[in-house]
């Protein structure tokens, strides 16, 4: 089945989603939407689609939509996702949103709750979990190859000079980090955070976040917006009672180290994936495949609920730093609006 696709927000990320849909034989871009008329018109011409300048206008048209990528941005890269997502869910249309799901916890919760109420598949571009290397590592965990999971050590850092808010680094970058952490180790129970402002910085651009998981495992994240390009984007190490693995730069290298043997098992560029930009293709195509297979709203891989849970860890970390306390993630559910 060929899914008729629209893209809302045709800036940098929208124009990253679009070529994936253009290449996929199971999708056809039929509409693009942006409040900036020139952007919408240019994208419409480029992708052979109809231009719209509001979601309301698009939904009022005769055009049929089977999937919409919401690639809006806003404050902390998540401030403009809520309104278009809610409009699309109200119309019964599956949504693939961008991360962070929202920079406001209450809006994220509303979107997830509404998708569940309407029983509409709602996904978020948590692309790091969709690489062949990450999926191979996940299969090792599920097969018991690592044994009982003891800990996870994660780092994610880039050089990003943007200073739009005190929490921009946390809310814009680390939905990826905490989704990977949850993907491998399960739900986080408690969080303690330490942060610092890099040299010349006005925002909290460096973070050390300590985690306790519901299953008893422990871990941490080191994050930064002050790292050089040569440092590498990401490294994830998961340690169990029988062995450990190290996953480098989301997709490039994966190594298994048995606990009681000096032999190692190393893979590079699994599935032919060589660099981070290719992860958009694997993530988007995975959701297309799920929709064509008739996925139910509660079986979406990389769902809105997954994105919400990652965002709750971020908000718990912010609260921990602000209060100097260890924060129980579930306590945020009992605080109206979560962390402001």
C-alpha positions, 0 to 999 in steps of 0.5 A: 500500500502506498501511503499518502504523506504530508510534511508539516514544517519544511525547514532543515528537518522537514527537508531531511524527512522528505527525501526518505519518503521520496525514495520509499516506494511505499510512500508518496508526498502529497502535501507540504505545510509551512506558515512561511509561504515561500518555504511551503511553495518551494518544497511543493515544487521540489517534491511534486506536492500541494502547498498549504500554509496551515494544518487547518487549511490542509485538513479542510482540503480534499486531500487524503493523508495516511501519515504526517511528519511534524517537523516544526521547531520552536523554543528548545526545538520542541515548542511548536509540535503540540498544536499541529500534532493535536489537530492531526490526531483529532483528524485521525491521522497517524503522526511521526513527530520530531524530538523533543516531543515537547519542551513542556511536559504537560503538552507532551502528556496531552499528546500521548493521552490523546493519541491513546484515547483516539487509538491513533499511531503516534511516533517520534523520531527517536532515530538512534534506536533504529540503527542496525547496530542498536538493534543487534545490541538489543537482540543480545540483551533480549537473548540473555547474552549479557546476563543480568544488566548491571549498568549503562555508561552513556555519553553524547556531546556535540559542539553547539553554540546555541544559547536560546534557553538555560535548558536548551542543551538538556531538552533539545539533545538528550531525548536521544540519549535517554531513549537509547538508555531506556531502550537498552535498560528499561525505565528509570526510577531515580535521577541525580544531576550535576551541571556546569556552564562551559567557558563563556556560556550562559546556559547549562551546557555540560551535564553529568546525570546519574540514574537508578533503574526500576530493575535495579541497574545503575548508570549515567549520562555525560552530555555536552554542547562544548565538545569538538567535532573530532570527539565523536557524537556518542558512545554507549556501554552496557554491562551485564553479568556475562558480558558487555557491549560498546556502541559507538556513534549510534551506528558505526561500530559495535563490540561485544566483550564476554566477561570470562573470555578475552575474545571480542566480537566486533562489527562495523557499519552493520547493514551498510549504515556508515553515518548518523544522517542515515538514521533518519531513513531507518527510523522513518521507514520503520514507521512506514512498515509498521503502518502498512502492517496495520500496527495498533496505537499501543505497539508503535516502536519509538512511540510518543509514549517512549518520547514522553518517558525520555522527556520525564527523565530530562525534567527530573534531572533539571529538578534535581539540579535546581533542588539539590536532591535525588528525584523520583521520576514518578513524582513528576506525574503528581506535579501539575505541569511537571517542570517549568 
